[in-house]
Amino acid sequence: MNIKFSDNAYKLCDTSNPISPNVFCADPTCVEYEGRLYIYGTNDHQQYEAVGDEGKNSYEKIKSLVVFSTDDMANYEYHGIINTEKIAPWIYNSWAPSIVSRVESDGLTHFYLYFSNNGNGVGVITATHPLGPWSDPLGKPLVYQGMPNLENCPAPFDPGVLIDDMGTGWLAFGGGVEARGDNIHTKVPKIVRLGKDLLSFDSEFVSIDAPYFFEASELNFENGTYIYTYSTDWQSRDKWDRQDINAPAVCSMGCLTTKTPLDSDSWEFKGGFFLNAGESGMEWCNNHTHLAEFKGTKYILHHTMHIQERMTTKGGFRCMCVDYLPYSDKDFPITKATRQGVSQIKSLNPYTIHSGSEMFTCADVWYEEISLGKMAVKSLKYGAWTYIKSVEFSKETESFTLKIKGNGCIGVYLDSENSQPIGVVETFGDKYKEVSVTLKEKISGIHNLYFAFSSENICLESWQAK
């Protein structure tokens, strides 16, 4: 049986951006754990599901976060959502997460995930695995409007968290426009040293003079230098007051550095360094980034509206992306969003079990939760498919084992959607079962791999080559 592939792919097979081919998400942060990069973001898709194609992304329906992971920077596994509202019922919303981890006295790695509680403050949830289960250790916000000793910070949200090389935790946050009228040097963003528990404060709130500040605080640490990045605002730059450095571009990312973060005067403005997606010929949107190093390469995680461009909606629904940014504590090259993204850093090993939700791109599929952090992919119609990039069959391979349910067939294809299937699996029933398929011929070498579905409601939980 040869299945005609759907052409409803919102991420192309030859461009690495965005990370997810079908989940609207934004404001990325990430943490490395056991050789995988776990990426978290605002769940724009929750808003999209609430308002539909004709609606607007006004964020008020978003009360969860999304999670992906990768070990090759090309194929990403979707792990589903963190239901923040269920974990912390006091929240208004959950946006723009920022995460750190550390090994603690119990020998476990503990993860601290900070998030925006609407524009009203910052919450934090914790876990001992990047996929949870998550808990709410405070039962209330860590930062909130009108809290003691917090001044000139109308919207204390968009947290950026860091644990430096000495093991000290730091938190930056802030948003809004201060009341005194200086619209360039508002000094709205704040930084504070965290207590040893990472759930309290061990210093005063210190202002950072971030020119044309808007939102999207983040922190990094490099060679003893603290790096603060943020999104600039949309106002014109005709009042820029320095001759030694250019004003940052409109709604771009700006950067400051210091050796002494609690000395407000020590922060040095380094300029703008990551332009808005609109400067790359894409749709203009807000800007929120995270700097990360993974497997020796430095990246910038950000968001655009790639998926929306190929859909009927124009509501402002975003998608997370990744590009290269070879930054240092002294140099932040000016760069911008790309459609091409980054290169795959290694081929995928097919001889271990892979989730059906791990892919490069797809068409007409969605997901079904199996357990915490584990999702199956589910076909929405005839011709649905998933695509896994650069799979290395390092030995002659003659069969696959798939864990599936549903009624119909799954075709296994190599390299092209116009090829003939190398194997066909017949699905059966409403419970997951492992089914083996013998391939029409033995295969070896590096290939792109497709799974195509003959009808709706076929679920692929996992697959493995034999």
Secondary structure in CASP SS format (residue, H / E / C, confidence):
PFRMAT SS
TARGET T0000
AUTHOR 0000-0000-0000
METHOD secondary structure of the structure
MODEL  1
M C 1.00
N C 1.00
I C 1.00
K C 1.00
F C 1.00
S C 1.00
D C 1.00
N C 1.00
A C 1.00
Y C 1.00
K C 1.00
L C 1.00
C C 1.00
D C 1.00
T C 1.00
S C 1.00
N C 1.00
P C 1.00
I C 1.00
S C 1.00
P C 1.00
N C 1.00
V C 1.00
F C 1.00
C C 1.00
A E 1.00
D E 1.00
P E 1.00
T E 1.00
C E 1.00
V E 1.00
E E 1.00
Y E 1.00
E C 1.00
G C 1.00
R E 1.00
L E 1.00
Y E 1.00
I E 1.00
Y E 1.00
G E 1.00
T E 1.00
N C 1.00
D H 1.00
H H 1.00
Q H 1.00
Q H 1.00
Y H 1.00
E H 1.00
A H 1.00
V H 1.00
G C 1.00
D C 1.00
E C 1.00
G C 1.00
K C 1.00
N C 1.00
S C 1.00
Y C 1.00
E C 1.00
K C 1.00
I C 1.00
K C 1.00
S C 1.00
L E 1.00
V E 1.00
V E 1.00
F E 1.00
S E 1.00
T E 1.00
D C 1.00
D C 1.00
M C 1.00
A C 1.00
N C 1.00
Y E 1.00
E E 1.00
Y E 1.00
H E 1.00
G E 1.00
I E 1.00
I E 1.00
N C 1.00
T H 1.00
E H 1.00
K H 1.00
I H 1.00
A C 1.00
P C 1.00
W C 1.00
I C 1.00
Y C 1.00
N C 1.00
S C 1.00
W E 1.00
A E 1.00
P E 1.00
S E 1.00
I E 1.00
V E 1.00
S E 1.00
R E 1.00
V E 1.00
E C 1.00
S C 1.00
D C 1.00
G C 1.00
L C 1.00
T E 1.00
H E 1.00
F E 1.00
Y E 1.00
L E 1.00
Y E 1.00
F E 1.00
S E 1.00
N C 1.00
N C 1.00
G C 1.00
N C 1.00
G E 1.00
V E 1.00
G E 1.00
V E 1.00
I E 1.00
T E 1.00
A E 1.00
T C 1.00
H C 1.00
P C 1.00
L C 1.00
G C 1.00
P C 1.00
W C 1.00
S E 1.00
D C 1.00
P C 1.00
L C 1.00
G C 1.00
K C 1.00
P C 1.00
L C 1.00
V E 1.00
Y E 1.00
Q C 1.00
G C 1.00
M C 1.00
P C 1.00
N C 1.00
L C 1.00
E C 1.00
N C 1.00
C C 1.00
P C 1.00
A C 1.00
P C 1.00
F C 1.00
D C 1.00
P C 1.00
G E 1.00
V E 1.00
L E 1.00
I E 1.00
D C 1.00
D C 1.00
M C 1.00
G C 1.00
T C 1.00
G E 1.00
W E 1.00
L E 1.00
A E 1.00
F E 1.00
G C 1.00
G C 1.00
G C 1.00
V C 1.00
E C 1.00
A C 1.00
R C 1.00
G C 1.00
D C 1.00
N C 1.00
I C 1.00
H C 1.00
T C 1.00
K C 1.00
V C 1.00
P C 1.00
K E 1.00
I E 1.00
V E 1.00
R E 1.00
L E 1.00
G C 1.00
K C 1.00
D C 1.00
L C 1.00
L C 1.00
S C 1.00
F E 1.00
D C 1.00
S C 1.00
E C 1.00
F C 1.00
V E 1.00
S E 1.00
I C 1.00
D C 1.00
A C 1.00
P C 1.00
Y C 1.00
F E 1.00
F E 1.00
E E 1.00
A E 1.00
S E 1.00
E E 1.00
L E 1.00
N E 1.00
F E 1.00
E E 1.00
N C 1.00
G C 1.00
T E 1.00
Y E 1.00
I E 1.00
Y E 1.00
T E 1.00
Y E 1.00
S E 1.00
T E 1.00
D C 1.00
W C 1.00
Q C 1.00
S C 1.00
R C 1.00
D C 1.00
K C 1.00
W C 1.00
D C 1.00
R C 1.00
Q C 1.00
D C 1.00
I C 1.00
N C 1.00
A C 1.00
P C 1.00
A C 1.00
V C 1.00
C C 1.00
S C 1.00
M E 1.00
G E 1.00
C E 1.00
L E 1.00
T E 1.00
T E 1.00
K C 1.00
T C 1.00
P C 1.00
L C 1.00
D C 1.00
S H 1.00
D H 1.00
S H 1.00
W C 1.00
E E 1.00
F E 1.00
K E 1.00
G E 1.00
G E 1.00
F E 1.00
F E 1.00
L E 1.00
N C 1.00
A H 1.00
G H 1.00
E H 1.00
S H 1.00
G C 1.00
M C 1.00
E C 1.00
W C 1.00
C C 1.00
N C 1.00
N C 1.00
H C 1.00
T C 1.00
H E 1.00
L E 1.00
A E 1.00
E E 1.00
F E 1.00
K C 1.00
G C 1.00
T E 1.00
K E 1.00
Y E 1.00
I E 1.00
L E 1.00
H E 1.00
H E 1.00
T E 1.00
M C 1.00
H H 1.00
I H 1.00
Q H 1.00
E H 1.00
R C 1.00
M C 1.00
T C 1.00
T C 1.00
K C 1.00
G C 1.00
G C 1.00
F C 1.00
R C 1.00
C E 1.00
M E 1.00
C E 1.00
V E 1.00
D E 1.00
Y E 1.00
L C 1.00
P C 1.00
Y C 1.00
S C 1.00
D C 1.00
K C 1.00
D C 1.00
F C 1.00
P C 1.00
I C 1.00
T E 1.00
K E 1.00
A C 1.00
T C 1.00
R C 1.00
Q C 1.00
G C 1.00
V C 1.00
S C 1.00
Q C 1.00
I C 1.00
K C 1.00
S C 1.00
L E 1.00
N C 1.00
P C 1.00
Y C 1.00
T C 1.00
I C 1.00
H E 1.00
S E 1.00
G C 1.00
S C 1.00
E E 1.00
M E 1.00
F C 1.00
T E 1.00
C E 1.00
A E 1.00
D C 1.00
V E 1.00
W E 1.00
Y E 1.00
E E 1.00
E E 1.00
I E 1.00
S E 1.00
L C 1.00
G C 1.00
K E 1.00
M E 1.00
A E 1.00
V E 1.00
K E 1.00
S E 1.00
L C 1.00
K C 1.00
Y C 1.00
G C 1.00
A C 1.00
W E 1.00
T E 1.00
Y E 1.00
I E 1.00
K E 1.00
S E 1.00
V E 1.00
E E 1.00
F E 1.00
S E 1.00
K E 1.00
E E 1.00
T E 1.00
E E 1.00
S E 1.00
F E 1.00
T E 1.00
L E 1.00
K E 1.00
I E 1.00
K E 1.00
G C 1.00
N C 1.00
G E 1.00
C E 1.00
I E 1.00
G E 1.00
V E 1.00
Y E 1.00
L E 1.00
D C 1.00
S C 1.00
E C 1.00
N C 1.00
S C 1.00
Q C 1.00
P C 1.00
I C 1.00
G E 1.00
V E 1.00
V E 1.00
E E 1.00
T E 1.00
F C 1.00
G C 1.00
D C 1.00
K C 1.00
Y C 1.00
K E 1.00
E E 1.00
V E 1.00
S E 1.00
V E 1.00
T E 1.00
L E 1.00
K E 1.00
E E 1.00
K E 1.00
I E 1.00
S E 1.00
G E 1.00
I E 1.00
H E 1.00
N E 1.00
L E 1.00
Y E 1.00
F E 1.00
A E 1.00
F E 1.00
S C 1.00
S C 1.00
E C 1.00
N C 1.00
I C 1.00
C E 1.00
L E 1.00
E E 1.00
S E 1.00
W E 1.00
Q E 1.00
A E 1.00
K C 1.00
END
